[in-house]
Amino acid sequence: MRSYDVIVVGGGIVGGAIALQLAQSKLRVALLDRQNPGREASWAAAGMLSPAPDSPSAIPLVPLGRASLNLYPQFVSEVEEISGRAAGLRRDGAIEVLFSADAERQLSTLVALHRGLGLPTEPLPIDEARKLEPALGREARAAAWMEYESSVDPRALTEAVLAAASTSGVELRSDANVTRILGEAGRCNGVATDTETFGASNVVLAAGAFSGKIQGIAAPIAVRPIRGQMVALNGSDTRLRHVLRSERGYLVPRAGASAQRIVAGSTLEDAGFEKRVTPGGLEGIFSAAQELVPALAGAEVLDTWCGLRPDTPDHLPLLGPSEMTGLTIATGHFRNGILLAPITAKLVREWITEQRVSMDWQSFDPLRFNGAKSARNNS
């Protein structure tokens, strides 16, 4: 049986970032994935780096999102330097567009909420919004400017993170389907896959929507898949400089070799583990995209795909130690896995190496749905 200091279960952006930081702390780390690492939710994501809450339930996540966004420039720079690969970080800001009849009132409420949460969002006169994005739809009634927001190419970033982890000594194992967490007398001592076992005094469960399928944990992992469908459009005739969002959807520009690629999304569907693009899902995405930028009605469809977001009952992550000593949970990031990867990796590294963390994560206790609280030190 192979043994390591830490085994990370799940090879998406969160698991890869955790493995990288642990390896940089001189620990022997293995990262196990049920398929090729980086091919689930991270591969399907849009890549918006926005700590702004998209619903009231997301408000408790804002401090964590702000902290992670602040880490992003250094995180990307380090990953690119180690891996030799570009991550596609764009620091161009984002525009929230409002179309309703009471858009001005909604704008005032949104700006006040964001500022109260420490986010310096500004009202953006609609004529100024059209100067920034000339293709913006004529039905837009109000807009907010979020200069602090960024975006990244999640596929490129995930590949860079995994390459950096490998270069830093992490053993990457594909087709290693972890079925059980192994433990004895309340302490974790490894994992079992379909074909073999691996020993470790610390295990990090970061398997996204598939985390709940893994056995051997007394308290079930409260995570479920939520399908999100996506579209990529050829933006050569409608070049965008900024992320555009509305309450119905979003457009995320990506740099291309010859033509701009615009990612449009997305759906929120409770469809189990069924990964399938549907006419109804695409229709909603196309409608929202054309409302934001009508000229996209004639754009070439380059690709369609979907992914499974790891959701929890309160839509907040499961982050921290479990009831089993040595088992740390880092899953349930829902729509924010790309944004939260740097801070998640930092906190998990701190917990495993120091048994303390540098910011409060009590709201994300992985045992909060089981009537119990895990023991942890915060400072």
N, C-alpha and C positions, 0 to 999 in steps of 0.2 A: 504493500500500500504506500503510495506516494504521500509525503507529508509536507505541509507548508506552515508558515506563520499565520497566513490569512487566505481564505478562499472566498472569492467574490462570485456570487451566483447571478448571472445576467450580464450580457456584454453590450448593452446599449450605452448611451452617452453617460448616464449616471454611474453604471457599474465600471465603465472604462475610466472615468475621471477618478473614482474612488481607488481603483487598482493602481493607477498612476501615482497618486499622492502617497499611498501606502508603500509602494516600491521606492519612492524617493525618500521615505523614512527608513530605508535599509531593511525592510521586511521582505521575506520570501513570499511572493504572492502568486496565486493561480486564479485566472478568470475563466469560468466555465459557462458556456452558452449552449442552449438546446439545438441551435443551428449555427449558421455563420454569425459571429458577433456583429452587432450594429444593423441588423436587418429587420427589426420590428418597429416599435413606436418612434425611435430616433430617426430611422430611415424615412418614415412617413411624415415627419413634422414639417411645419412651415418655417420655423426658425425665427419667429418674432421674439425679441428680448424686451418684454414689456412687464414691469412690475405693477402696472395699473390694474385694479380689480375689474373683472368683466361681469361680476355679480356681487351682491352683498355677502354671499358665502365666502368669497375670495378675499375679503378685507383682512382677515387675520394673517394671510400669506404675504401681505405687502412688505413688512420689514425684512422677511427672508428674501423676497424678490429684489428689493433695493440692495441688500447686502451682496447678493449674487451678481447683480448687474455691475456693481462697483468693482467686483473681482474680474469681470470678463476681459478687459483689455490685457491685463497681465496673464490671465489664464490662456488666452488665445496666443499671445506672443510666445509664451513658454512652450506651448504645445507645438506651434509652428516651428520653433527653433529646434526642438528635439526631433520632431518627425520629418522635417524638411518639406512639409505639405501645407498648402494654404487652406484656411478655414472659411474664407468668404465673409469675414466680418465687415459690416457696413454700419457706420455711425452717422446716419443721415436723418434720424428722427422719424416721427410718425405723425400722421394727421387722422384724427377721429372726425368723421363726417356725419352730420345729423340731417335727416330728411323730413322729419315730422313737422306738423303744423305748429307745434309748440317747441320748436328746436331751440329758440333762444333761452327759454326757461330750462330746458334740459341741459343746455351748455353751461348755464350759470351753476346749476346743481353739480354737474360733473367737475367743473373747475374747482368749486369750493370743496368737494369731497377729496379730489386729488391733492390739493394744497394742504388740507387737514391731515393727510397721510404722508406729508413730506415729499410730494411729487410736484415739481414746478411746472405744471401744465398751464398753458396760456390760451385765452380765447384768440381765435384767428379769424379776422374779418374774411368773409367769403371771397371778396375780390383778391385779397392777399393769398388765400388758399389757391385760387386759380392761377396766380402768378407762379406759385411754387409747382403746381401741377395743372398745366393748361388743359389737359384732357378730362379734368374733373367734371362730372355730370352737372347739367344746368338745373337739375331739381334739388341740388344741395342747398340747404337753408342756413346752416351754421357749421362751424368747424373749430376744433381744438388742436393746438400745436404741442407736441410732446418731443421737444428737442433732445431730451435725455435718452430717448429710446434708440435701440439698435436692432440689427437683424444679423443672422448668420446663415450660411448654407449648412443645414444640419447633417447632411450626408458627408460633406467634405470635412466638417468638424469632427464627426464621430470617427471617421477613418483616420484622421490625424491623431485623435486622442488614443485610439487603439494602437496605432503605429508607435506613438510616443511611449505608451505603456510597455509595449514589447521591447523597444530599445532600452527602456529603463529596467528591464529584467523580469517583467511580468510574463508568466507562462500562459499563453492564450490557448484555450482548448475549445474547438468547435465540435458540434455534434455530441456534446456531453450533456445529456438531458438529466439534470438533477431531479431525483424523485423523492428524496428523503434527507432531512437534516438528522445527523447522528448525534446522540448524546447519552450521557450516563450520569445519574445522581444530580440532575438539574444543570449539568454543564455540557455545552456543545463540544464535540470533538471531531467533527468532520461532516462529510456528505456522501451520499450514495447516488450513483447514476444508474442508468439501465444496465451498464456492463461492469462497473468497478467502483471502488470506494477510494476516497481521498481523506487524509487526516489533516486537521488544523485545530489550533486552540481558539481561533476566531473565524467566524463565518459572517459574511455580509450578504443578506438576501436583497438583491436589486433586480429581480426578474420581471419587473413591470406587471402587466396584466396576468402573467402566468405564475405570479408569486403564490397565489392561493391554491395552486395545484400541488404544491410541494408538501409532503407529509412529514411527520415527526415533530410538529410544533403543537404544543398543548392548546394554545389560543389560536384559532383560525385567523389567517391573514385576511382582513376585511377589504379585499380589492376585487374589482370586476372590470371586464373590458367594455369600453365605450368606443364604438366604431366612428372613425372620421374619414370621410371621403375627400379627395383632393384632385385638383386639375392643374396642369401646367400649360400656359398659353405662350404663343410667340408674340412678344411685345415689340417687334422691330418697327411697327408702324405707330406704336403708342408707348413711347418710352416713359417710364416712371422713375422718379428720383427718390421717393419716399414710400414707406409702408402706408397704405390707405386702409382704414377700417370703418365699418359701420356696424349697427346692431345686427345686421343680417349676414355679414361676411367680411372678408379682407383680401387684399392684394399685396403680395410681397415680391418686389423686384429682385432679380438675381443677375449678376453680370454674366455675360456669355461671350464666347469667342467671336461670334459674328452678329448674333441677335440677342436681345434681352429676353430672358425667360421670366415670366410672371407666374408666380404660384398663387392660386385662388382656392379659398376654402371657406368653411368646411362644414361637415355635418356633425351632429351629436346623436348617435343611435345606440340604443340598448339592443344589440343584435347578437349577444353572446360572442363566441369566438369565430363567427362567420365573417371572413374577410372577402367582401364582394362589393364592387362598384355597381350602383343601381341608377336607372334613368331618373327616378325621383330625386335621389341625392344630387346628381349632376345638375338637374334642372334648377334646384335651389341655389347652387353655387353659381351657375351661369347668370341667373337673374340678379343676384346680389352684385356680381362683378360688373354687369352691364349698367346697373344703377350707379355704381361708383364711377365707372369709365365707359360711357356708351360706345365708344369706338371699338371696344373689345368684342362687340357683336360679330365683327368680321375677322377676328383673330384666329389663327390656326391653333387647333388643339394638339399639343405636343405629347401629352401623356395624361393618364388618369390612374389613381391608385387609392388605397385606403390603408389605415393603420388602426391599431387597438390601443387606445389610451387606458392607462391604469387608474381607475376611479375608486373613490372611497365613499362611504355614506355621507360625509360632510364635505366632500370634494377637496380635502386637504391631505397632504402627504402623511405616510406612516414613516416616521423618522426617529430612530433611537434604539436603545437596547430593548430586548424582549424579556420574557420571563425566564428564558434559558441563558445562563451565564455564558458569554462568549458569542452569542448570536445577536447581531445588529441588523435592524430592518431599515431599508432605504428604498421605499417603493411608494406607489399611489400618488405620483406627481401629477396625474391627470393631464391637463393641457400645458403644464409648465416644466416638463422634464428638461428641455434644452436650457431654459432660463436658469433653472435651479441646480444644474449640474455642478458648477464651481463651489457654491456654498455647501451643498450636500457633501461633496467630497471632503471639503475642509472640516466640517463638523464630524463626519465619520472618522477621519484620520485622528482628529483631536481625541475623540472618545476612545478609540482603540489604543492609541499610544500614550494618552495622558489620563484617561478616565474623567475628563472634564471637557466642556465645550465653551466657546467664546461668546455665544449668544443664546438666549432663551429659546428652547425648542419644545417646551412642555405642551404647547398646543398641538403638536404633531406626534404625541406619544402613541406608539403603535398598539398599545393595549387599551386605548381609551374606549373602544367599543365592547370590551369584554368585562367591564366592571372592575378592572384592576389597573393599577399604575405601576410602571416599571421604576426601579431605583436608578437614580442618576444624580450626578453633581453638575450644577451649572454655576458659572462664575463669569 
